[in-house]
């Protein structure tokens, strides 16, 4: 790998500024492009990984209390990527927080004997729950949030969901559970990029308003521009202050955000990067 594409743009430190968090988002996108280029099958899920990069930058850059030296630290915060096929962006976040190495990030993706696979599992450092079946992440997060409350701990639980998986019934069972047990330590973030693997979500199943649905289930609801770092930070700050009910942040995003050739292009839901598109990606993410 070319060294200029290997070295990180920015290193983690506490109290990253807004401008620095924007650089983290850029780095995560570049890292995903490099990860895909070096993966065993050169495939990934560019669309959904790039659409949620800004939110993931905020979570891994500012909000998640983690200890790379003690991954099972009882007071850590927990982030579950429920849309597990977008694992590459989480692996990039773990590398940013020095939980996995950059060598691992770029050399152990989708190979028969490697650590990092398309759907993450708890054998990977920093992964809290398997999310290979869509729709399960919110249930896992709600259960962990309930356990933290029962034990009197102040851990925060974050669950990042895809808009497509929100058509799963289990998501709404978990939503009822979250309200019923007053899980105000639980924050869900919906990556509402409007596209699933087969096309525009409204053309396949009319989802209507996610905001109104979650309100009907008793959640505190915010809608934001999922690519505006200031709005992301304000929403996550507010979620920390909500009492008595869980919070959901509906992040309106663009599938493939950051790559002109991939934005809102259905084929990049799980598209490959060939030599030409990889080179173009690095140029656009310079």
C-alpha positions in Angstrom: 0.0 0.0 0.0 1.2 3.5 -0.8 2.4 5.1 2.4 0.5 8.3 1.8 -2.7 6.4 1.9 -1.7 4.3 5.0 -0.8 7.0 7.4 -3.7 8.4 9.4 -4.9 12.0 8.8 -5.5 12.5 12.5 -4.8 10.7 15.7 -7.3 10.2 18.5 -7.1 12.5 21.5 -9.7 13.8 24.0 -11.6 16.9 23.3 -11.4 16.8 19.5 -12.8 20.0 18.0 -15.6 20.1 15.4 -13.1 20.6 12.6 -11.0 17.7 13.9 -14.1 15.5 14.0 -14.8 16.4 10.3 -11.3 15.2 9.6 -12.0 11.9 11.4 -15.0 11.4 9.1 -12.8 12.0 6.1 -10.2 9.5 7.5 -12.9 6.9 8.1 -14.1 7.2 4.5 -10.5 6.9 3.2 -9.8 4.0 5.5 -12.9 2.1 4.2 -11.8 2.7 0.6 -8.3 1.3 1.5 -9.8 -1.6 3.4 -12.0 -2.5 0.5 -9.1 -2.2 -2.0 -7.1 -4.7 0.1 -9.9 -7.0 1.1 -9.8 -10.6 -0.1 -12.6 -10.0 -2.6 -12.2 -6.2 -3.0 -15.8 -5.8 -2.0 -17.5 -3.9 0.7 -20.7 -1.9 1.3 -19.6 1.5 0.2 -23.0 3.1 0.1 -24.0 2.5 3.8 -20.5 2.8 5.1 -20.0 6.2 3.6 -23.5 7.4 4.5 -22.9 6.9 8.3 -19.3 8.0 8.4 -20.0 11.4 10.0 -22.1 9.8 12.8 -19.4 7.2 13.4 -16.8 9.9 13.5 -18.7 11.7 16.3 -19.3 8.5 18.2 -15.7 7.2 18.1 -14.2 10.6 18.2 -16.1 12.1 21.1 -18.8 10.1 22.8 -17.7 6.5 23.4 -15.8 6.0 26.6 -13.5 3.2 25.8 -10.2 1.8 27.2 -8.1 0.1 24.5 -6.1 -1.6 27.3 -9.2 -2.9 29.0 -11.9 -3.6 26.5 -14.2 -5.2 29.1 -14.0 -2.1 31.4 -17.3 -2.1 33.2 -17.9 1.7 32.8 -17.3 1.7 29.0 -20.0 2.9 26.6 -21.2 0.4 24.1 -21.9 0.9 20.4 -23.7 -1.7 18.4 -23.7 -1.5 14.6 -27.0 -3.2 13.9 -26.6 -2.8 10.1 -23.8 -5.3 10.4 -22.9 -5.5 6.7 -21.4 -2.1 7.1 -18.7 -3.5 9.4 -15.9 -1.8 7.5 -16.8 1.6 8.9 -16.8 0.2 12.4 -13.4 -1.5 11.9 -12.1 1.9 10.8 -13.5 3.4 14.0 -11.8 0.7 16.1 -8.5 1.4 14.4 -8.9 5.1 15.1 -9.3 4.3 18.8 -6.3 2.0 18.6 -8.3 -1.1 19.5 -7.2 -2.8 16.3 -4.1 -1.9 14.4 -4.1 -0.3 11.0 -2.1 -3.2 9.7 -5.0 -5.4 10.7 -7.5 -3.0 9.2 -5.8 -3.1 5.8 -4.6 -6.7 5.6 -7.2 -8.9 7.4 -10.6 -8.2 5.7 -12.6 -10.9 4.0 -9.8 -13.5 3.8 -10.3 -17.1 4.8 -7.9 -17.0 7.8 -8.2 -13.3 8.7 -9.7 -11.6 11.7 -12.1 -9.1 10.0 -15.1 -10.5 8.2 -18.0 -8.9 6.3 -20.3 -9.3 9.3 -18.5 -8.6 12.6 -18.6 -10.9 15.7 -17.5 -10.6 19.3 -14.2 -12.5 18.6 -13.0 -9.2 17.1 -11.7 -6.8 19.7 -14.2 -4.0 20.4 -17.2 -5.7 18.9 -19.9 -6.1 21.5 -22.6 -8.2 19.7 -23.0 -10.2 16.5 -25.2 -8.4 14.0 -25.2 -10.8 11.0 -29.0 -11.0 11.0 -30.5 -7.5 10.4 -33.0 -6.2 13.0 -31.3 -7.7 16.1 -29.1 -4.9 17.2 -31.7 -2.7 18.9 -32.8 -5.7 20.9 -29.3 -6.4 22.1 -28.7 -2.8 22.9 -31.9 -2.5 24.8 -31.1 -5.6 26.9 -27.6 -4.2 27.7 -29.1 -0.8 28.6 -31.6 -2.6 30.9 -28.8 -4.6 32.5 -26.7 -1.4 33.1 -29.7 0.3 34.8 -30.3 -2.8 36.9 -26.7 -2.8 38.1 -26.7 1.0 38.8 -24.1 1.8 36.1 -24.1 4.9 33.9 -23.0 3.2 30.7 -24.5 4.6 27.6 -25.7 2.3 24.8 -25.7 3.4 21.2 -27.3 1.4 18.4 -26.8 2.4 14.7 -29.6 1.0 12.5 -30.2 1.0 8.8 -33.5 2.3 7.4 -34.0 -1.0 5.6 -33.7 -3.1 8.7 -36.3 -0.9 10.4 -38.9 -2.8 8.4 -38.1 -5.8 10.7 -40.7 -6.5 13.4 -38.0 -7.1 16.0 -36.9 -3.5 15.8 -40.3 -2.4 17.0 -40.5 -5.0 19.8 -37.3 -3.6 21.1 -38.7 -0.1 20.8 -41.6 -1.1 23.0 -39.2 -2.6 25.5 -37.1 0.5 25.6 -40.0 2.7 26.5 -41.5 0.2 28.9 -38.3 0.0 30.9 -37.6 3.7 30.7 -34.2 3.1 29.1 -33.0 6.7 28.9 -29.4 5.4 28.7 -30.2 4.1 25.2 -29.8 6.1 22.0 -30.7 4.7 18.6 -29.5 6.3 15.4 -31.2 5.5 12.1 -29.1 5.9 9.0 -31.9 7.1 6.8 -30.2 7.1 3.4 -33.4 6.1 1.6 -31.8 3.2 -0.4 -31.6 -0.6 0.2 -29.9 -3.3 -1.9 -32.8 -3.4 -4.4 -33.6 0.3 -4.8 -35.3 3.2 -3.2 -36.9 2.1 0.1 -40.2 3.9 -0.7 -40.5 2.0 -3.9 -40.2 -1.3 -2.1 -42.0 -0.8 1.1 -43.6 2.5 2.1 -42.0 3.3 5.5 -43.6 6.7 5.9 -42.1 8.8 8.8 -39.7 7.1 11.1 -40.0 10.1 13.4 -43.8 9.6 13.8 -43.4 5.9 14.3 -40.9 6.2 17.1 -42.9 9.0 18.7 -45.9 6.7 18.7 -43.7 4.2 20.6 -42.9 6.8 23.2 -39.3 7.7 22.2 -37.7 11.1 22.3 -37.2 11.9 18.6 -34.8 14.1 16.8 -34.3 14.6 13.0 -31.0 15.9 11.7 -28.8 16.2 8.7 -26.6 13.2 9.2 -23.7 14.9 7.4 -23.7 18.1 9.4 -21.3 17.5 12.3 -22.7 20.4 14.4 -26.2 18.9 14.2 -24.9 15.4 15.0 -23.1 16.7 18.1 -26.1 18.7 19.3 -28.3 15.7 18.9 -26.0 13.4 20.8 -25.6 16.0 23.5 -29.3 16.3 23.9 -29.7 12.6 24.0 -27.5 12.6 27.2 -30.0 14.9 28.9 -33.3 13.1 28.1 -34.8 11.4 31.1 -37.3 8.5 31.4 -37.4 7.5 27.7 -34.9 6.3 25.1 -33.8 8.6 22.3 -33.8 8.0 18.5 -31.9 10.3 16.1 -33.2 10.1 12.5 -30.1 11.0 10.5 -31.0 12.0 6.9 -28.0 10.9 4.9 -26.9 10.3 1.3 -26.0 6.7 0.2 -22.3 6.7 -0.7 -21.8 10.3 0.5 -18.4 11.6 -0.5 -17.9 9.7 -3.7 -19.5 11.4 -6.7 -19.8 8.1 -8.6 -21.5 6.3 -5.7 -23.9 8.8 -4.3 -27.5 7.4 -4.4 -26.3 4.7 -6.9 -28.0 1.4 -5.9 -25.2 -0.8 -7.2 -22.8 0.7 -4.6 -24.9 -0.8 -1.8 -22.4 -3.7 -1.9 -20.3 -2.6 -4.8 -16.6 -3.3 -5.5 -13.9 -0.8 -6.1 -11.8 -1.6 -9.1 -8.4 0.1 -9.9 -10.1 3.0 -11.6 -12.8 3.7 -9.0 -10.3 3.2 -6.1 -8.0 5.8 -7.6 -10.9 8.2 -8.1 -12.1 7.6 -4.6 -8.7 8.6 -3.1 -8.6 11.6 -5.4 -12.1 12.8 -4.2 -11.2 12.0 -0.6 -7.9 13.9 -0.7 
